[in-house]
Amino acid sequence: MIENKNLEYLFDSLKNGDFFAFYHKKWYYIFSKLIKFVSGEQIDHVAGVFDVERSGDDLFFKLGELNVGIGKHTTIYEISRLRNDYGLTIGYNIDSRFRNDGVKFFYCSNRFQISKQANGELKKYWNKPANYKFTQLPFSINWIYKIFGDKKKIYDHYCNAAALESIRPILGLNIKDKAQNPAQFTKNEFLKPMVRIVE
């Protein structure tokens, strides 16, 4: 059972090297439904967090991701702590992408604290251009990877594979099962149990 947490928890916890997972609920996200059918779980996309900065009541972070039609890209988001006239916290606000009723979003906290240098490596990885490749997508199915995959090649041109490759060299991970769908990615041992963020 996935635990629910609020935006205050995310505001206090988010750090470099963490990840977000998403599930797009609308019927026209056919690809999401296909991933759910294959994996049996409601996770269809993952993205990596870096450049986390706190400034008073604002937290800024960048999200690196690989999307169909866009390729690899980064976006800056913000979480704000809201206060009343007496300076008391009355709530939190996050960018509209994370308030979309058609999307469930989950926080995947890295068990490890990464260094400033490692954050620079994440930044470099996510800023290096790459296109989404449907030809690599079949290798997210374990048995296809084991039979047909080139074990010397890094397949990181789809979202969850890119997320894994962004952190693998930083943590020195020796992951035997490199063929992972988005739901399997969230269960890697370097991540704490995933939580769903709700307002």
N, CA and C atoms as a LAMMPS dump frame, in Angstrom:
ITEM: TIMESTEP
0
ITEM: NUMBER OF ATOMS
597
ITEM: BOX BOUNDS ff ff ff
-5.0000000000000000e+02 5.0000000000000000e+02
-5.0000000000000000e+02 5.0000000000000000e+02
-5.0000000000000000e+02 5.0000000000000000e+02
ITEM: ATOMS id mol type element x y z
1 1 1 N 0.844 -1.195 0
2 1 2 C 0 0 0
3 1 3 C 0.885 1.253 0
4 2 1 N 0.606 2.163 -0.915
5 2 2 C 1.39 3.392 -1.032
6 2 3 C 0.842 4.43 -0.058
7 3 1 N 1.739 5.002 0.736
8 3 2 C 1.361 6.004 1.723
9 3 3 C 1.169 7.362 1.052
10 4 1 N 0.203 8.132 1.533
11 4 2 C -0.014 9.49 1.049
12 4 3 C 0.746 10.479 1.923
13 5 1 N 1.369 11.477 1.292
14 5 2 C 2.05 12.549 2.003
15 5 3 C 1.603 13.873 1.387
16 6 1 N 1.75 14.964 2.166
17 6 2 C 1.313 16.263 1.66
18 6 3 C 2.485 17.088 1.127
19 7 1 N 2.152 18.28 0.64
20 7 2 C 3.179 19.141 0.054
21 7 3 C 4.191 19.63 1.089
22 8 1 N 3.786 19.745 2.338
23 8 2 C 4.735 20.137 3.384
24 8 3 C 5.85 19.102 3.497
25 9 1 N 5.472 17.83 3.441
26 9 2 C 6.46 16.745 3.497
27 9 3 C 7.438 16.863 2.325
28 10 1 N 6.898 17.118 1.134
29 10 2 C 7.744 17.246 -0.047
30 10 3 C 8.657 18.469 0.075
31 11 1 N 8.113 19.575 0.537
32 11 2 C 8.883 20.814 0.719
33 11 3 C 10.069 20.573 1.658
34 12 1 N 9.832 19.833 2.737
35 12 2 C 10.876 19.59 3.738
36 12 3 C 11.869 18.509 3.311
37 13 1 N 11.456 17.596 2.437
38 13 2 C 12.256 16.409 2.144
39 13 3 C 13.029 16.439 0.832
40 14 1 N 12.535 17.15 -0.158
41 14 2 C 13.098 17.059 -1.51
42 14 3 C 14.582 17.428 -1.531
43 15 1 N 15.36 16.631 -2.25
44 15 2 C 16.809 16.861 -2.339
45 15 3 C 17.323 16.404 -3.698
46 16 1 N 18.544 16.804 -4.021
47 16 2 C 19.173 16.382 -5.271
48 16 3 C 19.308 14.867 -5.298
49 17 1 N 19.038 14.288 -6.47
50 17 2 C 19.154 12.844 -6.622
51 17 3 C 17.871 12.087 -6.355
52 18 1 N 16.798 12.805 -5.987
53 18 2 C 15.488 12.164 -5.817
54 18 3 C 14.811 12.035 -7.188
55 19 1 N 13.647 11.38 -7.186
56 19 2 C 12.908 11.172 -8.436
57 19 3 C 11.424 11.379 -8.204
58 20 1 N 10.722 11.698 -9.287
59 20 2 C 9.264 11.703 -9.289
60 20 3 C 8.78 10.636 -10.26
61 21 1 N 7.651 10.044 -9.92
62 21 2 C 6.98 9.095 -10.817
63 21 3 C 5.563 9.616 -11.063
64 22 1 N 5.033 9.306 -12.224
65 22 2 C 3.723 9.837 -12.615
66 22 3 C 2.852 8.726 -13.195
67 23 1 N 1.533 8.963 -13.113
68 23 2 C 0.59 8.135 -13.856
69 23 3 C -0.465 9.05 -14.443
70 24 1 N -0.622 8.995 -15.766
71 24 2 C -1.587 9.834 -16.477
72 24 3 C -2.898 9.067 -16.611
73 25 1 N -3.949 9.58 -15.969
74 25 2 C -5.202 8.836 -15.837
75 25 3 C -6.142 8.943 -17.036
76 26 1 N -6.004 9.997 -17.829
77 26 2 C -6.953 10.22 -18.928
78 26 3 C -6.929 9.068 -19.935
79 27 1 N -8.073 8.772 -20.511
80 27 2 C -8.214 7.617 -21.405
81 27 3 C -7.34 7.726 -22.65
82 28 1 N -7.063 8.973 -23.117
83 28 2 C -6.328 9.142 -24.368
84 28 3 C -4.816 8.966 -24.207
85 29 1 N -4.336 8.748 -22.974
86 29 2 C -2.929 8.41 -22.802
87 29 3 C -2.769 6.905 -23.033
88 30 1 N -2.887 6.518 -24.288
89 30 2 C -2.868 5.102 -24.659
90 30 3 C -1.576 4.42 -24.202
91 31 1 N -0.479 5.137 -24.323
92 31 2 C 0.809 4.576 -23.945
93 31 3 C 0.827 4.244 -22.448
94 32 1 N 0.214 5.118 -21.647
95 32 2 C 0.126 4.883 -20.201
96 32 3 C -0.672 3.622 -19.902
97 33 1 N -1.738 3.44 -20.644
98 33 2 C -2.568 2.252 -20.425
99 33 3 C -1.802 0.982 -20.819
100 34 1 N -0.986 1.09 -21.871
101 34 2 C -0.183 -0.053 -22.303
102 34 3 C 0.838 -0.422 -21.232
103 35 1 N 1.508 0.595 -20.67
104 35 2 C 2.492 0.343 -19.618
105 35 3 C 1.809 -0.28 -18.407
106 36 1 N 0.615 0.214 -18.065
107 36 2 C -0.129 -0.355 -16.934
108 36 3 C -0.471 -1.814 -17.212
109 37 1 N -0.848 -2.107 -18.459
110 37 2 C -1.193 -3.481 -18.833
111 37 3 C 0.02 -4.404 -18.688
112 38 1 N 1.199 -3.925 -19.127
113 38 2 C 2.414 -4.745 -19.076
114 38 3 C 2.931 -4.892 -17.642
115 39 1 N 2.95 -3.776 -16.89
116 39 2 C 3.555 -3.799 -15.551
117 39 3 C 2.56 -4.147 -14.455
118 40 1 N 1.279 -3.915 -14.727
119 40 2 C 0.257 -4.155 -13.71
120 40 3 C 0.184 -3.053 -12.668
121 41 1 N 0.92 -1.949 -12.876
122 41 2 C 0.952 -0.876 -11.892
123 41 3 C 0.753 0.486 -12.551
124 42 1 N 0.271 1.424 -11.742
125 42 2 C -0.046 2.754 -12.259
126 42 3 C 1.149 3.706 -12.175
127 43 1 N 2.195 3.389 -12.88
128 43 2 C 3.34 4.285 -13.035
129 43 3 C 3.717 4.245 -14.517
130 44 1 N 3.724 5.41 -15.183
131 44 2 C 4.04 5.404 -16.612
132 44 3 C 5.181 6.338 -16.996
133 45 1 N 5.724 7.076 -16.012
134 45 2 C 6.779 8.03 -16.343
135 45 3 C 7.591 8.322 -15.091
136 46 1 N 8.899 8.486 -15.25
137 46 2 C 9.762 8.889 -14.14
138 46 3 C 10.686 10.016 -14.591
139 47 1 N 11.095 10.84 -13.612
140 47 2 C 11.948 11.988 -13.901
141 47 3 C 12.846 12.254 -12.7
142 48 1 N 14.041 12.826 -12.96
143 48 2 C 15.044 13.02 -11.922
144 48 3 C 15.141 14.456 -11.421
145 49 1 N 15.378 14.603 -10.128
146 49 2 C 15.456 15.912 -9.464
147 49 3 C 16.913 16.332 -9.277
148 50 1 N 17.209 17.596 -9.577
149 50 2 C 18.54 18.145 -9.304
150 50 3 C 18.423 19.657 -9.126
151 51 1 N 19.514 20.294 -8.735
152 51 2 C 19.556 21.748 -8.504
153 51 3 C 18.459 22.22 -7.551
154 52 1 N 18.294 21.511 -6.438
155 52 2 C 17.312 21.912 -5.422
156 52 3 C 17.874 23.104 -4.643
157 53 1 N 17.092 24.178 -4.554
158 53 2 C 17.521 25.379 -3.828
159 53 3 C 16.379 25.892 -2.967
160 54 1 N 16.688 26.143 -1.695
161 54 2 C 15.714 26.724 -0.778
162 54 3 C 16.062 28.182 -0.544
163 55 1 N 15.045 29.041 -0.582
164 55 2 C 15.237 30.465 -0.345
165 55 3 C 14.025 30.964 0.438
166 56 1 N 14.147 31.039 1.755
167 56 2 C 13.026 31.468 2.588
168 56 3 C 11.863 30.502 2.472
169 57 1 N 10.764 31.003 1.972
170 57 2 C 9.551 30.182 1.843
171 57 3 C 9.402 29.566 0.457
172 58 1 N 10.45 29.583 -0.323
173 58 2 C 10.385 29.023 -1.678
174 58 3 C 11.429 27.939 -1.861
175 59 1 N 11.018 26.898 -2.541
176 59 2 C 11.932 25.813 -2.909
177 59 3 C 11.87 25.667 -4.423
178 60 1 N 13.022 25.777 -5.055
179 60 2 C 13.112 25.627 -6.503
180 60 3 C 13.848 24.328 -6.807
181 61 1 N 13.415 23.642 -7.858
182 61 2 C 14.118 22.431 -8.267
183 61 3 C 13.975 22.258 -9.767
184 62 1 N 14.921 21.524 -10.325
185 62 2 C 14.857 21.197 -11.748
186 62 3 C 14.499 19.729 -11.891
187 63 1 N 13.74 19.451 -12.924
188 63 2 C 13.332 18.082 -13.214
189 63 3 C 13.864 17.709 -14.59
190 64 1 N 14.685 16.66 -14.636
191 64 2 C 15.197 16.164 -15.904
192 64 3 C 14.369 14.97 -16.34
193 65 1 N 13.991 14.975 -17.604
194 65 2 C 13.163 13.863 -18.083
195 65 3 C 13.331 13.68 -19.585
196 66 1 N 12.89 12.529 -20.031
197 66 2 C 12.934 12.18 -21.452
198 66 3 C 11.505 11.892 -21.88
199 67 1 N 10.977 12.735 -22.774
200 67 2 C 9.578 12.622 -23.197
201 67 3 C 9.463 12.356 -24.692
202 68 1 N 8.415 11.646 -25.059
203 68 2 C 8.101 11.425 -26.466
204 68 3 C 7.85 12.772 -27.132
205 69 1 N 8.464 13.001 -28.28
206 69 2 C 8.234 14.224 -29.049
207 69 3 C 9.043 15.425 -28.589
208 70 1 N 9.606 15.363 -27.383
209 70 2 C 10.391 16.483 -26.85
210 70 3 C 11.855 16.093 -26.719
211 71 1 N 12.09 14.861 -26.32
212 71 2 C 13.446 14.41 -26.054
213 71 3 C 13.834 14.715 -24.62
214 72 1 N 15.133 14.731 -24.361
215 72 2 C 15.618 15.002 -23.01
216 72 3 C 15.563 16.508 -22.76
217 73 1 N 15.014 16.885 -21.616
218 73 2 C 14.895 18.309 -21.31
219 73 3 C 14.79 18.508 -19.802
220 74 1 N 14.994 19.75 -19.366
221 74 2 C 14.864 20.091 -17.955
222 74 3 C 13.89 21.248 -17.796
223 75 1 N 13.188 21.25 -16.684
224 75 2 C 12.222 22.298 -16.375
225 75 3 C 12.405 22.713 -14.92
226 76 1 N 12.289 24.011 -14.646
227 76 2 C 12.374 24.513 -13.276
228 76 3 C 10.966 24.592 -12.683
229 77 1 N 10.812 24.066 -11.461
230 77 2 C 9.54 24.122 -10.75
231 77 3 C 9.748 24.755 -9.383
232 78 1 N 8.631 25.101 -8.739
233 78 2 C 8.702 25.779 -7.446
234 78 3 C 7.622 25.256 -6.504
235 79 1 N 7.988 25.115 -5.238
236 79 2 C 7.024 24.875 -4.168
237 79 3 C 7.138 26.063 -3.22
238 80 1 N 6.007 26.688 -2.883
239 80 2 C 6.012 27.858 -2.006
240 80 3 C 5.249 27.572 -0.723
241 81 1 N 5.812 28.04 0.386
242 81 2 C 5.097 27.975 1.662
243 81 3 C 4.29 29.256 1.784
244 82 1 N 2.992 29.139 2.045
245 82 2 C 2.099 30.283 2.143
246 82 3 C 1.902 30.655 3.612
247 83 1 N 1.963 31.958 3.903
248 83 2 C 1.804 32.428 5.284
249 83 3 C 0.684 33.468 5.36
250 84 1 N 0.076 33.561 6.544
251 84 2 C -0.934 34.605 6.758
252 84 3 C -0.257 35.888 7.245
253 85 1 N -1.055 36.879 7.588
254 85 2 C -0.506 38.178 8.001
255 85 3 C 0.304 38.099 9.287
256 86 1 N 0.119 37.013 10.046
257 86 2 C 0.85 36.85 11.304
258 86 3 C 2.106 35.986 11.135
259 87 1 N 2.389 35.599 9.889
260 87 2 C 3.58 34.799 9.618
261 87 3 C 3.402 33.317 9.845
262 88 1 N 2.18 32.882 10.092
263 88 2 C 1.916 31.462 10.328
264 88 3 C 1.674 30.749 9
265 89 1 N 2.187 29.531 8.887
266 89 2 C 2.011 28.745 7.662
267 89 3 C 0.549 28.346 7.502
268 90 1 N -0.012 28.631 6.335
269 90 2 C -1.407 28.271 6.073
270 90 3 C -1.536 27.273 4.924
271 91 1 N -0.416 26.9 4.324
272 91 2 C -0.472 25.925 3.243
273 91 3 C 0.756 25.997 2.353
274 92 1 N 0.708 25.205 1.285
275 92 2 C 1.808 25.135 0.331
276 92 3 C 1.224 25.137 -1.073
277 93 1 N 1.989 25.657 -2.008
278 93 2 C 1.559 25.692 -3.405
279 93 3 C 2.663 25.116 -4.277
280 94 1 N 2.278 24.423 -5.338
281 94 2 C 3.24 23.841 -6.269
282 94 3 C 2.784 24.149 -7.687
283 95 1 N 3.707 24.113 -8.628
284 95 2 C 3.374 24.408 -10.026
285 95 3 C 2.205 23.555 -10.526
286 96 1 N 1.487 24.102 -11.499
287 96 2 C 0.233 23.511 -11.966
288 96 3 C 0.395 22.086 -12.505
289 97 1 N 1.561 21.757 -13.029
290 97 2 C 1.756 20.395 -13.541
291 97 3 C 1.445 19.355 -12.464
292 98 1 N 1.756 19.684 -11.223
293 98 2 C 1.598 18.751 -10.124
294 98 3 C 0.218 18.865 -9.466
295 99 1 N -0.622 19.767 -9.968
296 99 2 C -1.979 19.907 -9.441
297 99 3 C -3.014 19.41 -10.445
298 100 1 N -2.572 18.793 -11.504
299 100 2 C -3.448 18.308 -12.568
300 100 3 C -4.236 17.097 -12.082
301 101 1 N -5.567 17.193 -12.111
302 101 2 C -6.414 16.092 -11.634
303 101 3 C -6.239 14.826 -12.467
304 102 1 N -5.758 14.983 -13.689
305 102 2 C -5.593 13.83 -14.568
306 102 3 C -4.28 13.096 -14.374
307 103 1 N -3.477 13.557 -13.411
308 103 2 C -2.154 12.955 -13.195
309 103 3 C -1.96 12.645 -11.71
310 104 1 N -1.56 11.419 -11.414
311 104 2 C -1.118 11.086 -10.058
312 104 3 C 0.389 11.294 -10.035
313 105 1 N 0.905 11.897 -8.952
314 105 2 C 2.356 11.987 -8.888
315 105 3 C 2.887 11.492 -7.557
316 106 1 N 4.073 10.889 -7.641
317 106 2 C 4.663 10.169 -6.525
318 106 3 C 6.094 10.66 -6.305
319 107 1 N 6.501 10.63 -5.055
320 107 2 C 7.854 11.049 -4.677
321 107 3 C 8.671 9.808 -4.346
322 108 1 N 9.834 9.695 -4.985
323 108 2 C 10.752 8.578 -4.766
324 108 3 C 12.046 9.15 -4.194
325 109 1 N 12.198 9.053 -2.891
326 109 2 C 13.349 9.646 -2.216
327 109 3 C 14.563 8.733 -2.303
328 110 1 N 15.682 9.306 -2.712
329 110 2 C 16.943 8.578 -2.753
330 110 3 C 17.403 8.307 -1.319
331 111 1 N 17.834 7.088 -1.036
332 111 2 C 18.319 6.758 0.312
333 111 3 C 19.636 7.475 0.622
334 112 1 N 20.306 7.962 -0.408
335 112 2 C 21.627 8.564 -0.242
336 112 3 C 21.578 10.071 -0.463
337 113 1 N 22.427 10.787 0.273
338 113 2 C 22.654 12.208 0.02
339 113 3 C 23.761 12.283 -1.021
340 114 1 N 23.556 13.056 -2.063
341 114 2 C 24.614 13.164 -3.064
342 114 3 C 25.344 14.492 -2.918
343 115 1 N 26.577 14.528 -3.325
344 115 2 C 27.426 15.709 -3.163
345 115 3 C 27.085 16.786 -4.19
346 116 1 N 27.65 17.956 -3.967
347 116 2 C 27.485 19.059 -4.916
348 116 3 C 28.07 18.672 -6.272
349 117 1 N 29.199 17.97 -6.241
350 117 2 C 29.824 17.506 -7.485
351 117 3 C 28.916 16.526 -8.214
352 118 1 N 28.298 15.617 -7.457
353 118 2 C 27.381 14.638 -8.06
354 118 3 C 26.166 15.33 -8.647
355 119 1 N 25.679 16.385 -7.975
356 119 2 C 24.575 17.152 -8.538
357 119 3 C 24.982 17.758 -9.878
358 120 1 N 26.246 18.201 -9.97
359 120 2 C 26.762 18.716 -11.239
360 120 3 C 26.744 17.662 -12.331
361 121 1 N 27.013 16.408 -11.952
362 121 2 C 26.963 15.306 -12.917
363 121 3 C 25.528 15.059 -13.387
364 122 1 N 24.575 15.151 -12.464
365 122 2 C 23.164 15.022 -12.849
366 122 3 C 22.777 16.127 -13.826
367 123 1 N 23.195 17.335 -13.501
368 123 2 C 22.896 18.482 -14.36
369 123 3 C 23.464 18.273 -15.759
370 124 1 N 24.7 17.807 -15.821
371 124 2 C 25.353 17.558 -17.108
372 124 3 C 24.594 16.478 -17.892
373 125 1 N 24.193 15.414 -17.19
374 125 2 C 23.484 14.318 -17.86
375 125 3 C 22.155 14.809 -18.447
376 126 1 N 21.366 15.505 -17.629
377 126 2 C 20.035 15.901 -18.085
378 126 3 C 20.08 17.021 -19.119
379 127 1 N 21.174 17.771 -19.187
380 127 2 C 21.288 18.832 -20.182
381 127 3 C 21.917 18.361 -21.499
382 128 1 N 22.36 17.111 -21.52
383 128 2 C 22.919 16.564 -22.757
384 128 3 C 21.761 16.096 -23.652
385 129 1 N 21.646 16.644 -24.857
386 129 2 C 20.496 16.31 -25.717
387 129 3 C 20.404 14.817 -26.034
388 130 1 N 19.191 14.331 -26.094
389 130 2 C 18.926 12.947 -26.501
390 130 3 C 17.469 12.852 -26.922
391 131 1 N 17.197 12.031 -27.892
392 131 2 C 15.834 11.812 -28.36
393 131 3 C 15.262 10.531 -27.777
394 132 1 N 13.959 10.539 -27.572
395 132 2 C 13.251 9.335 -27.149
396 132 3 C 13.266 8.356 -28.319
397 133 1 N 13.617 7.105 -28.055
398 133 2 C 13.682 6.113 -29.134
399 133 3 C 12.752 4.942 -28.852
400 134 1 N 11.72 4.835 -29.674
401 134 2 C 10.784 3.725 -29.517
402 134 3 C 11.461 2.378 -29.786
403 135 1 N 12.547 2.404 -30.552
404 135 2 C 13.26 1.156 -30.849
405 135 3 C 13.915 0.572 -29.601
406 136 1 N 14.187 1.428 -28.598
407 136 2 C 14.785 0.928 -27.355
408 136 3 C 13.732 0.49 -26.345
409 137 1 N 12.498 0.959 -26.523
410 137 2 C 11.448 0.704 -25.545
411 137 3 C 11.19 -0.782 -25.273
412 138 1 N 11.241 -1.667 -26.273
413 138 2 C 11.016 -3.084 -25.974
414 138 3 C 11.977 -3.652 -24.933
415 139 1 N 13.165 -3.033 -24.789
416 139 2 C 14.138 -3.557 -23.829
417 139 3 C 13.76 -3.25 -22.379
418 140 1 N 12.654 -2.501 -22.177
419 140 2 C 12.147 -2.326 -20.816
420 140 3 C 11.405 -3.581 -20.351
421 141 1 N 11.183 -4.504 -21.266
422 141 2 C 10.597 -5.807 -20.911
423 141 3 C 11.751 -6.778 -20.706
424 142 1 N 11.843 -7.304 -19.511
425 142 2 C 13.015 -8.044 -19.071
426 142 3 C 13.449 -9.157 -20.014
427 143 1 N 12.51 -10.013 -20.42
428 143 2 C 12.895 -11.167 -21.234
429 143 3 C 13.374 -10.75 -22.619
430 144 1 N 12.844 -9.653 -23.159
431 144 2 C 13.313 -9.162 -24.461
432 144 3 C 14.756 -8.68 -24.336
433 145 1 N 15.032 -7.96 -23.238
434 145 2 C 16.398 -7.482 -23.002
435 145 3 C 17.363 -8.66 -22.858
436 146 1 N 16.961 -9.679 -22.099
437 146 2 C 17.852 -10.817 -21.844
438 146 3 C 18.168 -11.605 -23.105
439 147 1 N 17.196 -11.692 -24.01
440 147 2 C 17.396 -12.467 -25.237
441 147 3 C 18.053 -11.632 -26.339
442 148 1 N 17.583 -10.404 -26.518
443 148 2 C 18.009 -9.618 -27.677
444 148 3 C 18.909 -8.422 -27.339
445 149 1 N 18.976 -8.031 -26.085
446 149 2 C 19.721 -6.83 -25.721
447 149 3 C 21.227 -7.024 -25.777
448 150 1 N 21.916 -5.995 -26.217
449 150 2 C 23.378 -5.978 -26.204
450 150 3 C 23.82 -5.575 -24.799
451 151 1 N 24.379 -6.496 -24.037
452 151 2 C 24.699 -6.251 -22.621
453 151 3 C 25.815 -5.211 -22.447
454 152 1 N 26.538 -4.905 -23.523
455 152 2 C 27.599 -3.889 -23.436
456 152 3 C 27.075 -2.49 -23.764
457 153 1 N 25.839 -2.421 -24.232
458 153 2 C 25.26 -1.145 -24.647
459 153 3 C 24.377 -0.577 -23.543
460 154 1 N 24.384 0.747 -23.402
461 154 2 C 23.493 1.408 -22.457
462 154 3 C 22.244 1.87 -23.214
463 155 1 N 21.109 1.328 -22.824
464 155 2 C 19.838 1.731 -23.414
465 155 3 C 19.213 2.783 -22.489
466 156 1 N 19.322 4.048 -22.836
467 156 2 C 18.781 5.092 -21.951
468 156 3 C 18.004 6.146 -22.73
469 157 1 N 17.354 5.708 -23.805
470 157 2 C 16.588 6.651 -24.614
471 157 3 C 15.077 6.495 -24.427
472 158 1 N 14.675 6.117 -23.224
473 158 2 C 13.282 6.2 -22.798
474 158 3 C 13.313 6.588 -21.323
475 159 1 N 12.209 7.07 -20.78
476 159 2 C 12.23 7.838 -19.522
477 159 3 C 12.873 7.12 -18.339
478 160 1 N 12.434 5.909 -18.02
479 160 2 C 12.937 5.24 -16.825
480 160 3 C 14.383 4.787 -16.995
481 161 1 N 14.771 4.422 -18.203
482 161 2 C 16.159 4.031 -18.452
483 161 3 C 17.085 5.244 -18.306
484 162 1 N 16.622 6.414 -18.767
485 162 2 C 17.413 7.632 -18.618
486 162 3 C 17.551 7.989 -17.139
487 163 1 N 16.479 7.841 -16.388
488 163 2 C 16.523 8.133 -14.953
489 163 3 C 17.534 7.23 -14.254
490 164 1 N 17.515 5.956 -14.589
491 164 2 C 18.461 5.01 -13.984
492 164 3 C 19.896 5.354 -14.364
493 165 1 N 20.116 5.683 -15.623
494 165 2 C 21.468 5.991 -16.084
495 165 3 C 21.976 7.307 -15.493
496 166 1 N 21.073 8.216 -15.163
497 166 2 C 21.496 9.495 -14.572
498 166 3 C 22.139 9.292 -13.201
499 167 1 N 21.674 8.313 -12.447
500 167 2 C 22.131 8.127 -11.067
501 167 3 C 23.071 6.933 -10.902
502 168 1 N 23.035 5.99 -11.839
503 168 2 C 23.822 4.753 -11.704
504 168 3 C 25.315 5.008 -11.497
505 169 1 N 25.973 5.814 -12.339
506 169 2 C 27.412 6.02 -12.127
507 169 3 C 27.716 6.833 -10.862
508 170 1 N 26.796 7.705 -10.463
509 170 2 C 27.007 8.532 -9.271
510 170 3 C 27.028 7.673 -8.01
511 171 1 N 26.098 6.729 -7.938
512 171 2 C 26.016 5.864 -6.759
513 171 3 C 26.863 4.599 -6.908
514 172 1 N 27.489 4.426 -8.083
515 172 2 C 28.289 3.225 -8.32
516 172 3 C 27.443 1.966 -8.304
517 173 1 N 26.248 2.082 -8.872
518 173 2 C 25.304 0.968 -8.82
519 173 3 C 25.693 -0.135 -9.787
520 174 1 N 25.679 -1.348 -9.299
521 174 2 C 25.891 -2.521 -10.144
522 174 3 C 24.556 -3.239 -10.259
523 175 1 N 23.706 -2.71 -11.107
524 175 2 C 22.351 -3.247 -11.245
525 175 3 C 22.346 -4.293 -12.348
526 176 1 N 22.077 -5.531 -11.962
527 176 2 C 22.058 -6.609 -12.953
528 176 3 C 20.89 -6.452 -13.911
529 177 1 N 19.748 -6.064 -13.357
530 177 2 C 18.545 -5.95 -14.172
531 177 3 C 18.409 -4.522 -14.69
532 178 1 N 19.042 -4.227 -15.823
533 178 2 C 18.978 -2.885 -16.384
534 178 3 C 17.692 -2.682 -17.191
535 179 1 N 16.982 -3.765 -17.476
536 179 2 C 15.731 -3.679 -18.214
537 179 3 C 14.6 -3.506 -17.207
538 180 1 N 14.153 -2.281 -17.056
539 180 2 C 13.121 -1.977 -16.069
540 180 3 C 12.033 -1.123 -16.693
541 181 1 N 10.777 -1.425 -16.349
542 181 2 C 9.705 -0.517 -16.73
543 181 3 C 9.601 0.561 -15.641
544 182 1 N 8.795 1.605 -15.826
545 182 2 C 8.746 2.689 -14.834
546 182 3 C 8.412 2.217 -13.419
547 183 1 N 7.489 1.273 -13.289
548 183 2 C 7.114 0.777 -11.954
549 183 3 C 8.281 0.05 -11.298
550 184 1 N 9.025 -0.732 -12.072
551 184 2 C 10.184 -1.444 -11.52
552 184 3 C 11.263 -0.462 -11.086
553 185 1 N 11.426 0.627 -11.822
554 185 2 C 12.425 1.625 -11.454
555 185 3 C 12.186 2.13 -10.033
556 186 1 N 10.932 2.382 -9.682
557 186 2 C 10.612 2.961 -8.368
558 186 3 C 10.908 1.991 -7.227
559 187 1 N 11.183 0.73 -7.54
560 187 2 C 11.443 -0.276 -6.5
561 187 3 C 12.924 -0.596 -6.347
562 188 1 N 13.794 0.163 -7.016
563 188 2 C 15.227 -0.05 -6.847
564 188 3 C 15.618 0.17 -5.393
565 189 1 N 16.624 -0.571 -4.943
566 189 2 C 17.017 -0.534 -3.532
567 189 3 C 17.582 0.81 -3.091
568 190 1 N 18.073 1.612 -4.029
569 190 2 C 18.619 2.912 -3.632
570 190 3 C 17.52 3.937 -3.361
571 191 1 N 16.265 3.566 -3.597
572 191 2 C 15.135 4.454 -3.33
573 191 3 C 14.343 3.982 -2.118
574 192 1 N 13.87 4.927 -1.33
575 192 2 C 12.952 4.591 -0.231
576 192 3 C 11.595 4.241 -0.826
577 193 1 N 10.705 3.609 -0.048
578 193 2 C 9.382 3.299 -0.588
579 193 3 C 8.693 4.568 -1.122
580 194 1 N 8.134 4.446 -2.29
581 194 2 C 7.483 5.557 -2.961
582 194 3 C 6.265 6.03 -2.176
583 195 1 N 6.03 7.336 -2.159
584 195 2 C 4.832 7.898 -1.538
585 195 3 C 4.074 8.736 -2.572
586 196 1 N 2.763 8.764 -2.43
587 196 2 C 1.96 9.616 -3.32
588 196 3 C 1.797 10.978 -2.662
589 197 1 N 2.015 12.034 -3.451
590 197 2 C 1.876 13.381 -2.937
591 197 3 C 0.462 13.887 -3.251
592 198 1 N -0.251 14.262 -2.219
593 198 2 C -1.609 14.806 -2.37
594 198 3 C -1.66 16.129 -1.633
595 199 1 N -2.528 17.022 -2.098
596 199 2 C -2.636 18.332 -1.432
597 199 3 C -3.507 18.236 -0.214
